[in-house]
Amino acid sequence: MNDLSWHDFFEIGVQFIDDDHKRLLSIMLNTRKAIEEGDNKKCVQLLTSLLKEANDHFEREEKYLLEVKYPELEEHKKYHRELLVQVETTKRICEGIETEHDLSKCFDGMARFLIDDILKGDINFKSYLQYEGYVKDL
């Protein structure tokens, strides 16, 4: 997973969601750096932070989507839970609990999943928010 930088096309148009996504990507960049440097202790700390930030973000996002009556909310919640499982698995690998997996491959899968959440899952509700007039076309 080479590109974990923010791109304008990631913008949803809801400030707190976009800010959360930027923060999550920043933690991911720092985690990748810790993995590359072989700093498993820092990796575990960052992934613990990522789990907390992701949980907090998902709660805020899901609450907002409930308020705007997003029709695919339940499916979106499932996607969030899957991402949290991937983060937890990567964290266990860093901790040495799961040694049969390759840390870089697991991290790359988790990173792709996060980008997919922004690009696929969140873009779906972005279209809904635009259609319903909650956000402007970006």
C-alpha positions in Angstrom: 0.0 0.0 0.0 2.0 3.0 -1.2 -0.4 5.9 -1.0 -1.9 6.8 2.3 -1.9 10.5 1.7 -5.1 12.6 1.6 -6.6 13.4 -1.7 -9.4 16.0 -2.4 -11.6 13.3 -3.9 -11.8 11.7 -0.4 -13.7 14.7 0.8 -17.2 13.9 1.9 -18.3 17.5 2.7 -19.0 16.9 6.3 -16.2 18.6 8.2 -16.0 16.3 11.2 -15.9 13.2 8.9 -13.3 14.6 6.7 -11.2 15.7 9.7 -11.5 12.2 11.2 -10.4 10.6 7.9 -7.4 12.8 7.8 -6.5 11.9 11.4 -6.9 8.1 10.6 -4.7 8.4 7.6 -2.0 10.2 9.6 -2.0 7.4 12.2 -1.8 4.9 9.4 1.3 6.7 7.9 3.0 6.7 11.2 2.2 3.0 11.7 3.6 2.1 8.3 6.8 4.0 9.3 7.0 2.1 12.6 6.6 -1.2 10.8 9.3 -0.3 8.3 11.6 0.6 11.1 10.8 -2.6 13.0 9.5 -0.7 16.0 6.8 -3.1 17.1 6.3 -1.3 20.4 5.5 1.9 18.6 3.4 -0.1 16.1 1.3 -1.5 18.9 0.8 2.0 20.4 -0.2 3.5 17.1 -2.6 0.6 16.3 -4.1 1.1 19.8 -4.6 4.7 19.0 -6.0 3.8 15.6 -8.6 1.5 17.2 -9.7 4.2 19.5 -9.9 6.9 16.8 -11.7 4.5 14.4 -14.2 3.5 17.1 -14.8 7.1 18.0 -15.1 8.1 14.3 -17.5 5.2 13.5 -19.7 6.1 16.4 -19.9 9.8 15.3 -20.4 8.9 11.6 -23.1 6.3 12.3 -24.9 8.7 14.6 -24.8 11.3 11.9 -26.0 8.8 9.2 -28.9 7.8 11.5 -29.9 11.5 11.9 -29.9 12.0 8.1 -31.8 8.7 7.7 -29.1 7.0 5.5 -30.9 3.9 4.1 -27.8 1.7 4.0 -26.6 2.4 7.5 -26.7 -1.2 8.7 -24.5 -2.3 5.8 -22.1 0.5 6.6 -21.9 -0.5 10.2 -20.9 -4.0 9.2 -18.1 -2.6 7.1 -16.9 -0.6 10.1 -16.9 -3.8 12.3 -14.8 -5.6 9.6 -12.2 -2.8 9.6 -11.9 -3.0 13.4 -11.3 -6.7 13.2 -8.5 -6.1 10.7 -6.9 -3.4 12.9 -7.1 -5.7 15.9 -5.5 -8.6 14.0 -2.6 -6.3 12.8 -2.1 -5.1 16.4 -1.9 -8.7 17.6 0.8 -9.4 15.0 2.8 -6.4 16.2 2.5 -7.7 19.8 3.8 -11.1 18.7 0.6 -12.8 19.6 0.0 -13.9 16.0 3.3 -14.8 14.4 2.1 -16.8 11.4 1.1 -13.7 9.5 3.3 -11.3 7.7 3.0 -7.9 9.4 3.5 -5.8 6.2 0.9 -7.8 4.3 -1.6 -7.6 7.1 -1.0 -3.8 7.4 -1.4 -3.4 3.7 -4.7 -5.2 3.7 -5.9 -3.1 6.6 -4.8 0.1 4.8 -6.5 -0.9 1.6 -9.7 -1.7 3.7 -9.5 1.8 5.2 -9.1 3.5 1.9 -11.9 1.3 0.6 -14.1 2.6 3.5 -13.5 6.1 2.4 -13.6 5.5 -1.4 -16.5 3.0 -1.5 -18.5 3.0 1.7 -18.3 6.7 2.4 -18.6 7.8 -1.2 -22.0 5.9 -1.3 -23.3 8.0 1.6 -21.7 11.1 0.1 -23.9 10.7 -2.9 -26.9 10.3 -0.6 -26.0 13.4 1.3 -25.6 15.4 -1.9 -28.9 14.2 -3.3 -30.7 15.0 -0.1 -29.1 18.4 0.1 -27.0 17.9 3.3 -23.8 18.7 1.5 -22.9 20.6 -1.6 -21.3 18.9 -4.6 -17.6 19.1 -4.2 
